[in-house]
Amino acid sequence: MPQVRLEYSSNLDSQFNPERTLLRLNEALIDSGLFNKVDIKSRIIRCERFLIGRSAEDHAFVHLQIIILSGRDTATKAGLSARMLIALRDCFEPLAGVQTQLGVQILDNERETYSKEFV
């Protein structure tokens, strides 16, 4: 843990570098002091078909979901969310004429039901 999933609308293809973005997000997680670097698993998912409201025109989105093991207090999770929003903002150039929504979601994964094995 954590599991990191970044979803973005395909109209932002020209606005960021996926490899640089993954590295920046992982660095922000490591710098938070909450995670070991070898425990961070990140991926980017490009959303070809999407709607924002009733249209995809003039709108775009970037949604960062971070799943962490349960047990951290709300203040810690809020601080992590704010840190990750700054890191995310650093990775994207605004697209002229397109309103882009950046969002960060921190989710708890129940420790008691999570299983992991190195093979």
C-alpha atoms as a printed R data frame, in Angstrom:
    type eleno elety resid chain resno       x       y       z
1   ATOM     1    CA   MET     A     1   0.000   0.000   0.000
2   ATOM     2    CA   PRO     A     2  -0.677   2.536  -1.236
3   ATOM     3    CA   GLN     A     3  -2.316   1.759  -4.540
4   ATOM     4    CA   VAL     A     4  -2.385   4.830  -6.787
5   ATOM     5    CA   ARG     A     5  -4.692   5.196  -9.768
6   ATOM     6    CA   LEU     A     6  -4.697   8.321 -11.913
7   ATOM     7    CA   GLU     A     7  -7.528   8.602 -14.422
8   ATOM     8    CA   TYR     A     8  -7.612  11.404 -16.963
9   ATOM     9    CA   SER     A     9  -9.738  12.459 -19.916
10  ATOM    10    CA   SER     A    10  -8.132  11.804 -23.276
11  ATOM    11    CA   ASN     A    11  -8.405  15.440 -24.354
12  ATOM    12    CA   LEU     A    12  -5.489  16.132 -21.984
13  ATOM    13    CA   ASP     A    13  -3.024  13.883 -23.856
14  ATOM    14    CA   SER     A    14  -0.892  16.813 -24.970
15  ATOM    15    CA   GLN     A    15  -0.890  18.453 -21.529
16  ATOM    16    CA   PHE     A    16   1.276  16.096 -19.508
17  ATOM    17    CA   ASN     A    17   3.925  13.392 -19.562
18  ATOM    18    CA   PRO     A    18   2.650  10.121 -17.992
19  ATOM    19    CA   GLU     A    19   6.060   8.855 -16.849
20  ATOM    20    CA   ARG     A    20   7.026  12.205 -15.318
21  ATOM    21    CA   THR     A    21   3.619  12.390 -13.642
22  ATOM    22    CA   LEU     A    22   3.926   8.933 -12.050
23  ATOM    23    CA   LEU     A    23   7.401   9.781 -10.780
24  ATOM    24    CA   ARG     A    24   6.238  13.131  -9.346
25  ATOM    25    CA   LEU     A    25   3.279  11.511  -7.578
26  ATOM    26    CA   ASN     A    26   5.432   8.729  -6.140
27  ATOM    27    CA   GLU     A    27   7.999  11.276  -4.942
28  ATOM    28    CA   ALA     A    28   5.258  13.262  -3.191
29  ATOM    29    CA   LEU     A    29   4.049  10.090  -1.459
30  ATOM    30    CA   ILE     A    30   7.584   9.184  -0.364
31  ATOM    31    CA   ASP     A    31   8.268  12.746   0.831
32  ATOM    32    CA   SER     A    32   5.107  12.621   2.964
33  ATOM    33    CA   GLY     A    33   6.928  10.200   5.263
34  ATOM    34    CA   LEU     A    34   3.869   7.960   5.405
35  ATOM    35    CA   PHE     A    35   4.979   5.230   2.988
36  ATOM    36    CA   ASN     A    36   7.970   3.123   2.032
37  ATOM    37    CA   LYS     A    37   8.942   3.634  -1.593
38  ATOM    38    CA   VAL     A    38   8.777  -0.080  -2.443
39  ATOM    39    CA   ASP     A    39   5.162  -0.233  -1.257
40  ATOM    40    CA   ILE     A    40   3.834   2.379  -3.696
41  ATOM    41    CA   LYS     A    41   2.132   0.931  -6.785
42  ATOM    42    CA   SER     A    42   1.014   3.513  -9.359
43  ATOM    43    CA   ARG     A    43  -0.731   3.434 -12.692
44  ATOM    44    CA   ILE     A    44  -2.315   5.857 -15.154
45  ATOM    45    CA   ILE     A    45  -5.580   5.149 -16.937
46  ATOM    46    CA   ARG     A    46  -6.558   7.179 -19.994
47  ATOM    47    CA   CYS     A    47 -10.323   7.616 -20.379
48  ATOM    48    CA   GLU     A    48 -11.169   7.777 -24.071
49  ATOM    49    CA   ARG     A    49 -14.917   8.007 -23.578
50  ATOM    50    CA   PHE     A    50 -16.139  10.382 -20.902
51  ATOM    51    CA   LEU     A    51 -18.754  12.984 -20.101
52  ATOM    52    CA   ILE     A    52 -18.710  15.889 -17.717
53  ATOM    53    CA   GLY     A    53 -22.299  16.860 -17.244
54  ATOM    54    CA   ARG     A    54 -23.817  16.289 -20.675
55  ATOM    55    CA   SER     A    55 -20.758  16.932 -22.797
56  ATOM    56    CA   ALA     A    56 -17.047  16.300 -23.176
57  ATOM    57    CA   GLU     A    57 -16.500  19.583 -25.035
58  ATOM    58    CA   ASP     A    58 -14.701  22.335 -23.160
59  ATOM    59    CA   HIS     A    59 -14.224  20.101 -20.107
60  ATOM    60    CA   ALA     A    60 -11.548  17.713 -18.870
61  ATOM    61    CA   PHE     A    61 -10.721  15.863 -15.686
62  ATOM    62    CA   VAL     A    62  -7.881  14.334 -13.743
63  ATOM    63    CA   HIS     A    63  -8.838  12.129 -10.806
64  ATOM    64    CA   LEU     A    64  -6.230  10.739  -8.429
65  ATOM    65    CA   GLN     A    65  -7.343   7.886  -6.195
66  ATOM    66    CA   ILE     A    66  -5.020   6.700  -3.443
67  ATOM    67    CA   ILE     A    67  -5.929   3.604  -1.457
68  ATOM    68    CA   ILE     A    68  -4.130   3.345   1.877
69  ATOM    69    CA   LEU     A    69  -4.311   0.925   4.770
70  ATOM    70    CA   SER     A    70  -6.857   1.950   7.396
71  ATOM    71    CA   GLY     A    71  -5.845   3.470  10.692
72  ATOM    72    CA   ARG     A    72  -4.756   7.002   9.819
73  ATOM    73    CA   ASP     A    73  -6.704   9.934  11.223
74  ATOM    74    CA   THR     A    74  -8.667  12.412   9.113
75  ATOM    75    CA   ALA     A    75  -6.119  15.206   9.548
76  ATOM    76    CA   THR     A    76  -3.338  12.993   8.172
77  ATOM    77    CA   LYS     A    77  -5.459  11.963   5.198
78  ATOM    78    CA   ALA     A    78  -6.502  15.575   4.529
79  ATOM    79    CA   GLY     A    79  -2.845  16.656   4.587
80  ATOM    80    CA   LEU     A    80  -1.960  13.881   2.171
81  ATOM    81    CA   SER     A    81  -4.807  14.892  -0.128
82  ATOM    82    CA   ALA     A    82  -3.655  18.522  -0.163
83  ATOM    83    CA   ARG     A    83  -0.029  17.491  -0.822
84  ATOM    84    CA   MET     A    84  -1.071  15.262  -3.703
85  ATOM    85    CA   LEU     A    85  -3.276  17.956  -5.267
86  ATOM    86    CA   ILE     A    86  -0.245  20.273  -5.374
87  ATOM    87    CA   ALA     A    87   1.857  17.527  -6.975
88  ATOM    88    CA   LEU     A    88  -0.896  16.827  -9.483
89  ATOM    89    CA   ARG     A    89  -1.239  20.498 -10.383
90  ATOM    90    CA   ASP     A    90   2.518  20.628 -11.054
91  ATOM    91    CA   CYS     A    91   2.162  17.911 -13.710
92  ATOM    92    CA   PHE     A    92  -0.533  19.460 -15.922
93  ATOM    93    CA   GLU     A    93  -0.547  22.512 -18.134
94  ATOM    94    CA   PRO     A    94  -3.937  24.215 -18.454
95  ATOM    95    CA   LEU     A    95  -5.588  23.610 -21.802
96  ATOM    96    CA   ALA     A    96  -6.837  26.862 -23.348
97  ATOM    97    CA   GLY     A    97 -10.626  27.036 -23.452
98  ATOM    98    CA   VAL     A    98 -11.070  23.828 -21.461
99  ATOM    99    CA   GLN     A    99 -12.148  23.781 -17.833
100 ATOM   100    CA   THR     A   100 -10.166  21.011 -16.154
101 ATOM   101    CA   GLN     A   101 -11.183  19.512 -12.821
102 ATOM   102    CA   LEU     A   102  -8.381  18.075 -10.678
103 ATOM   103    CA   GLY     A   103  -9.439  15.828  -7.818
104 ATOM   104    CA   VAL     A   104  -7.787  13.680  -5.153
105 ATOM   105    CA   GLN     A   105  -9.563  10.924  -3.254
106 ATOM   106    CA   ILE     A   106  -7.998   9.110  -0.296
107 ATOM   107    CA   LEU     A   107  -9.639   5.755   0.441
108 ATOM   108    CA   ASP     A   108  -9.106   3.370   3.345
109 ATOM   109    CA   ASN     A   109  -8.457  -0.309   2.750
110 ATOM   110    CA   GLU     A   110  -9.360  -2.378   5.807
111 ATOM   111    CA   ARG     A   111  -6.177  -3.816   7.323
112 ATOM   112    CA   GLU     A   112  -8.048  -6.840   8.613
113 ATOM   113    CA   THR     A   113  -9.183  -7.922   5.162
114 ATOM   114    CA   TYR     A   114  -6.155  -6.953   3.036
115 ATOM   115    CA   SER     A   115  -3.783  -9.715   1.937
116 ATOM   116    CA   LYS     A   116  -0.408  -9.341   0.266
117 ATOM   117    CA   GLU     A   117   2.354 -11.741  -0.696
118 ATOM   118    CA   PHE     A   118   5.716 -11.373  -2.435
119 ATOM   119    CA   VAL     A   119   6.431 -14.213  -4.859
